[in-house]
Each structure stands twice: as C-alpha cells, then as structure tokens.
Amino acid sequence: MASGALAGMTTELALYPLDCLKTRRQCCRTAAAGGLRLYRGCSVALAGAAPASAVFFATYEHTKSWLDMKDPNGRQQPLGIVVASVVGELAASIVRGPVDLMKQRLQTGCRSNAMPGMSVFFASFQASALRDMCQSSLQYPLYEYFKHAASQWMTKTGEVDHLPVAAAACCGSAAGLISATITTPFDIVKTRLNLRRASCGTRSTGALILEEVVQIYRHRGAVGFFAGAGYRAAWMSLGGFVFLGSFELAKSRLSLQAGSR
C-alpha cells in the first residue's frame, strides 16, 4: 500500500497540468490557462491520489496472488491480471469518483453552488468505473506482458523481479499510451457528466450516460469521442512511466528494508 500511495502522489503532482488541459479540451473550454491555473484542484487530486492508489495496488496484488493463475513457466496468466485489475479499480473507484468530480469542476472554473444532483453523480461514478475497468483490463495485462518480454531480453535469469526499474517504467509508459487512447471515449463521457450544472430529476443513470453520448455525436461526430485524446495519451504514457516506475522502485526498496530486518 505504501508503494502505491507514493506512486500515486508522485504521478499526480508531476503530470497534473496535462490532466487539466485534457479536461478543458473535453468540455470545449479553449480559453488559455497557464501558470498556476493549470494546478487548479491539485490539492484535491493529491488528497485522493494516495488512498486511491494504495487501495488499487493492495487489492490488485492481493487478488493476483489469491487467484494464483500462472502458466507452467511461472508467468501470470492474462485472465488473472484482468480480473485483479478490475477488482482493484472497483475498490479504488470508491475514493476516486468523488475526488474526480470536485477536481474537474475546479479545473474548469465551475462553482461549487452549481453542483449536479445525485443522479448525475451516480451516472458519473458508473462512467468513471467503466472507464477505469476498461483501462486497467488493457493496461496491466500489457504491462505484465511487456515486462516479461523485456526481462527475457535484458536479464540473464529471465525473471521479471530482476528487471531494472527504468525498463519496467518504459513498459508502463507503452501500456499507458495504448490503453489511454483506446478508452478516451469513456473518459470524455465521464468528464461531461462531472461538469453538468443542474440536477436531472429522477432520470436513470443509464439515460444520462446515453444522453451525453448522443450530444457528443450530434455536435462533434465520431471524432468528438476522442477530444483531448492527445493530452490523455501523453498524460497516461508519462504517468505510466512515473507511476509504475515509482511503484516498482518503492516496492524494491521496501522489500530490501524488510529483508534486512
């Protein structure tokens, strides 16, 4: 959990401006935002990054260990990684959902007195959870696959645990880039729901999500579902490098400290 918390806070602080630019692009706000404006809502994001990341990695590693789905060569099976990542994201979404809502409203200058109703909040939570589950079910199997391939090429033993941290970070960057680009449509729907200004009465969460999908297509066409994809891909690629690199570094250091006691 300590490794995940450290990785989450490091990534959030280092790459927050890209996240802010991505949010503004997705909600059609083209006004220039520079300097400290790019860090609007950063304190909220940092407060949520540590617990969300810690919960995700603790759940992910525990579930992966509990499933123990390995091939004869000791390599983790993709299905086990997908299940572990989805379970981890569901657990982390409990923390991440409300944090994302407050963060994105601050990023775009939305005032707190225009907060959406509960129906919008739950629709946003569902869209966010769906995005995160799809993202993780792509990113972490790719990450484990890239690490395994790199370890076969770079280490004498071929064991993932012996892979240099920098190489693991590069694997995380590639996995983040691919998964972020593919899941951008889920992200833009979530962003637009977070930025709605008024309550939507008793409409179901599914109806609200469908309404946003229709609005995006009506005003921008199919390309609208990839608004901000460049910022998101850069953010998640660099984030994969910093986040997973920090996680692997912290995990190795903590393991060494535990072994020396």
N, C-alpha and C positions, 0 to 999 in steps of 0.2 A: 504493500500500500504506500509506503514511503517513497519508493521508486516512482510509482505512478503519479503521486501528488507533485513531486519535484519536476517530473517531466511535463506535466500539465501546466504548471505555473510558468516554467521557462518558455514554453512554446507560446502561451497566451501573451506574455509580455513582449516577446521578441517580434511577433508577427501580427499584433493587433491592428496596425494601420491597414494592412491588406484586407483584413476582415471588415473593417469599417468601410473601405472603398467598395468592396463587394456588396455590402448591404445597401449602400446608397445607389449603386448601379442597378440593383434588382428592383428598387422601388421608384426608379425613374428620377431620382434626385441628382441632377447634373451640376448643381452649384458647387463651386470649388470648395474644397475642405482640406486645409493644410495645417501644418504645425500641430499644436496641442489639440485642435479639433479632431484630429484623427485618433485621439485617445479618449474621446467621449465614451463613457460607460466602461472604461478599462478596469476601474476598481471593482465594479460589479462582476465583470468577467473573471478577474483574478480570484475574487472571493469564491466563485463557483468552480473554478478550474481545478483546484487542489482536491476537494472532495469528490467531484465527478470523475476525475482521472483515477483517483485512488480506488473508488468503488468499481470502476470499469476493470482495471487491471487485477484487482484482488479477485473479482468474480470470474474474469476471463481465465486467469492462471489456475484458479481452483477448479473451475468447470472442466478445463482441458485436462488437468491432472486426474480428476474424478472419472471422466469418460475413458481415459487411457486408450484412445484409439490410435494405435501405431501399426505400421506395416512391419514385416519381418526384419527390415533394416533399422528399425527403431525410429523411423521418420513419422511425424504426426500426419494422420490421415486428414485430407481436406474437409471431410464432413464434420469431424470433431472440432476443427478450428472454426468452421462456420457456426456450429451450434454454440460453442464457447463465446464467440464474438457477439452473437445475437443476444445471448443471455446477459453478457456484460453490458451491452448497450441498453437493454431494457432496464437494468438496475441503475445505470448512470443517468438515464433519462429523467428519473425522479428528481434529480438535482439539476440537470442541465436545462430542462424545459422552462421553469420559471426564470432562471438566470438569462437564457436566450431572449425571452420576452422583454425583460427590463433592459438588457444590453442593447438590443436592436432599436428600441424606442429612443434610447439616449443617443445612439449613433446617428439617427436621422433627425433629432431635434423634436420628436413627439413629446408632448407634455403628459405628465402622469394623470392629469384630470380628464384625459381623453382615453383612458384605458379601456380595452374591449371587454365585453361581457364574458361570462363563464363559458358560454357555448363556443365562442371564438377561442378562448384559452384551451379548451379541450380539443378543438379541431387542430389548433396549432401543435398541441402536445402529440396528437396522433401523427400528424405530418412529420414532426421532428423525429419521433420514434421510428417511423417508417424509413425516413432518410438515413438515420444512424444505423439501423439494422442492415439496410442495403449496402451502405458504405462499408461497414465492418465485415459483412459477409464476402465482400470483394477484397478489401484492403488487407485483412490479416491472413487469409489464405495465400494471397500474392506475396505478402511479406515473408511468410514462412517458406514459401517456395523459392523466392529469390535468395533468402538466407541459406537455404540448403544447397542451392546451385552454387552460390558464392563460396560456401565452405568446402565443397568438393573441389573447387578450382584453386582456392587460396591456402588451404590448410593441409598439413600432412596427414592428419587423422581423419579429416572429412567430417568432423563433429561441429555442429552449429555453435556449441558453447565456446569453441576455440576461435570463432570468427572475430576479427578486430572490430572494435566499436564503430570506427569510421565506415567500414564496409557494411555493417548492419544498418547504419544510418542511411547510407546510399540506397540500400534495399527498401527502407521505409519511405524514402523520397519517391522512388519509382512507383511503389504500391499506392502511395497517396495521390500522385498525379493521375494515375489511371482511374482509380475509384472515384475521385472527386469529379472528374469530367463526366463520367457516366451518370452520377447521381445528382448533378446540378438541377434537373427539373424538380426533384423532391425538395431541394433547398429553396428554390425561388417560391414555391407554393407556401412553404413554412414561413418564409420572410414576409410575404404579403399578408398572411393571416396575423402574424405578430404585429403588423403595423396598421391593422384596421382600427378605425377611430370609434365606432359605435357598437353598442350591443346589437345582437341579431335575434333577439327574442328567443323563441323556443325551437328554432331550426336545428336540425340534427347536425352533428359534426361532419358526417358524410356529405350532406348538402352544401355545407360551407366550403369544404375542400373542392367539391365539384364546381361550385360557383367560381372559385379562384382559377381553376384550370380553364374554364370556359372564357373568363375575362382575359387571361393571358393570351390564349389562342386568338381571340377576337381582335385584340388590339395590336398584337405583335406577330401573330402567326407561329409556326412551329419554332422559329428561331428564338422566340421570346422565352422559351423554356430553358434557354442556355444563356440568358442575360447574366453577366458577371462571371461567366464560366472561366475566363482568363484569370481574373483575380482569385477565384476559388481554387483553380488548379495550381496557381503559384503558391497560394496560402497553404494548401494541403500538401503540396510537394515539399516546400520548405519546412512545413510543420511536421511532416513525416520524418524528415531528416533530424530536426531538433528534438521532437517529441520521442520518437523511438530510439534515437541515438542517446538522448538523456536517460531514457528508461533503461537501456542496456548498460550504460555506464554506471548509473546508480545501483542497478541490480548486481553488477560485478563487484563494485566497491563494498556494498553491504554484505555480499556473500564472503568476501575476503575478511571483512571485520568479524563476521560471525564465525568463520573458520579459525581465526586466530585466538579466539577466546577459549 
